[in-house]
Amino acid sequence: MIMILLITGTPGTGKSTVSCLLAEQLSAPLIDLNQLIENEHLYTGYHPEWGFKIVNLEDMCRRVNEIINKLENNEELVIVEGHLAHYCEKADKVIVLRTHPMILNKRLQDKGFNEAKIQENIEAEALDICEFEAFQIHDDKVNEIDTSHKNPQEVLDLIIKVINNEEHFPAGKVDFLDYLDLIK
């Protein structure tokens, strides 16, 4: 039986880095949603202010399911990575990576995000948007890991413990709402 692992979170929380390491260490296929969306043109346009793609979530999820169905008899684990991964309903475990907004701000600046996009993402992180949405769809399958002061190997080790049922990091334990008070 195949395990489907979704790794999601606000841009800049470490999803891509950790997912690549995990796929390599466990010899598991990785579905990079950003690449899939781009390669298969699963978007309808661009947001005028922030410049991100407006993704057709129904088509994205359908395509992910098609890919997983082709892999199902040949793999033990499939990793789906991207800040929209939690919208894929087919999942055994969901990891939401979280990062304190002050640290996230620096990471997004280093990535060259514009100020409006940075602000939107750090507010989304402070308000737990990805975690909330993931929990609404996946309930107790959701694990929330704070990456703020962890290196990629430490995060990887925690995810492997989740995969092996050695740890569970329930949703709702990471709280960055204090950040909103700092920016008032």
C-alpha positions in Angstrom: 0.0 0.0 0.0 1.3 3.4 -1.0 1.7 6.2 1.5 0.8 9.7 0.2 2.6 12.5 2.1 1.7 16.1 1.5 4.2 18.8 2.5 2.7 22.2 2.5 3.2 25.6 4.1 3.7 29.3 3.3 6.4 30.1 0.7 9.8 30.2 2.4 9.2 27.7 5.2 11.5 25.1 3.7 9.2 22.8 1.8 11.2 22.4 -1.4 14.6 21.9 0.4 13.2 19.3 2.8 11.1 17.5 0.2 14.1 17.1 -2.1 16.2 15.7 0.8 13.4 13.4 1.9 12.8 12.1 -1.6 16.5 11.4 -2.0 17.0 9.8 1.4 13.9 7.5 1.0 14.2 7.0 -2.8 10.6 8.2 -3.2 9.1 10.1 -6.1 8.5 13.7 -5.5 5.7 15.7 -7.2 6.7 19.3 -7.2 3.5 21.2 -7.5 5.1 24.5 -8.7 6.8 22.6 -11.5 3.7 20.6 -12.4 1.5 23.7 -12.5 4.1 25.5 -14.7 4.8 22.5 -17.0 1.2 21.6 -17.5 -0.2 25.1 -17.5 -2.6 24.4 -14.6 -3.3 28.1 -14.0 -5.7 30.6 -15.5 -3.7 33.8 -15.2 -1.7 36.0 -12.8 -2.7 38.0 -9.7 -2.3 41.6 -10.8 -0.7 42.9 -7.5 1.4 40.0 -6.3 2.2 38.3 -9.6 1.5 34.8 -8.5 -0.3 32.3 -10.7 -4.0 31.8 -10.2 -4.1 28.0 -10.1 -6.9 25.8 -11.2 -7.1 23.7 -8.1 -9.5 21.1 -9.5 -7.2 20.4 -12.5 -4.1 20.4 -10.2 -5.7 17.8 -7.8 -7.0 15.7 -10.7 -3.5 15.6 -12.3 -1.8 14.8 -9.0 -4.2 11.9 -8.6 -3.5 10.6 -12.1 0.3 10.7 -11.4 -0.2 8.9 -8.0 -2.4 6.2 -9.6 0.3 5.4 -12.1 2.8 5.0 -9.3 0.7 3.2 -6.8 1.8 -0.4 -7.6 5.5 0.5 -7.7 6.1 2.8 -4.8 5.8 2.7 -1.0 5.8 6.5 -0.6 4.9 9.5 -2.8 5.7 13.0 -1.7 3.6 15.9 -2.9 5.2 19.3 -2.2 4.0 22.8 -2.6 2.1 25.6 -0.8 -1.1 24.2 -2.3 -0.4 20.6 -1.6 -3.0 20.5 1.2 -5.8 20.9 -1.3 -5.1 17.4 -2.6 -7.6 15.3 -0.8 -5.8 12.0 -1.3 -3.3 11.8 1.6 -2.2 9.6 4.4 -0.2 12.3 6.3 0.1 16.0 5.9 3.1 18.1 7.1 2.6 21.8 7.4 5.9 23.6 7.8 5.8 26.8 9.8 8.3 29.6 10.2 8.1 32.7 12.5 7.0 35.7 10.3 10.2 37.7 11.2 12.4 34.9 10.0 10.1 34.3 7.0 10.3 38.0 6.1 14.1 37.7 5.7 13.9 34.5 3.7 11.4 36.0 1.3 13.5 39.1 0.9 16.5 36.9 0.1 14.4 35.1 -2.5 13.6 38.5 -4.2 9.9 38.6 -3.4 8.3 42.1 -3.8 7.2 43.9 -0.7 3.4 43.3 -1.3 4.0 39.5 -1.7 6.2 39.4 1.4 3.6 41.1 3.4 0.8 38.9 2.2 2.8 35.7 3.0 4.0 36.8 6.5 0.4 37.7 7.4 -0.8 34.4 6.1 1.8 32.7 8.2 0.9 34.6 11.3 -2.7 33.7 10.8 -2.0 30.0 10.2 -3.7 30.0 6.8 -2.1 26.8 5.4 -2.4 24.9 8.7 -6.1 26.0 9.0 -6.9 24.9 5.5 -5.0 21.7 5.8 -6.8 20.8 9.0 -10.2 21.6 7.5 -9.5 19.1 4.7 -7.3 16.4 6.5 -8.2 16.8 10.2 -5.9 14.5 12.4 -3.6 13.6 9.5 -2.1 17.0 9.8 1.3 17.5 11.5 2.7 21.0 12.1 6.4 21.5 12.4 8.0 24.8 13.3 11.2 25.3 11.1 12.1 28.7 12.5 15.3 27.5 14.3 15.8 24.1 12.7 18.2 23.2 9.9 16.9 21.1 7.0 18.3 17.9 8.5 16.5 18.4 11.8 13.2 19.0 9.9 13.9 16.0 7.8 14.5 13.8 10.9 11.1 15.0 12.4 9.2 14.2 9.1 10.8 10.7 9.0 9.5 10.2 12.6 6.0 11.2 11.5 6.2 8.8 8.5 7.3 6.0 10.8 4.5 6.8 13.3 7.1 7.6 16.0 5.9 11.2 16.4 2.8 13.3 15.8 2.9 17.1 15.9 -0.8 18.0 16.1 -2.1 21.1 14.3 -2.7 24.2 16.3 0.4 24.0 18.5 2.5 26.6 16.6 1.3 30.2 17.3 2.7 33.3 15.6 -0.2 35.6 16.4 2.1 37.7 18.6 3.8 38.9 15.4 0.6 40.8 14.4 0.9 42.8 17.6 4.5 43.8 16.7 3.4 45.3 13.3 0.6 47.4 14.6 
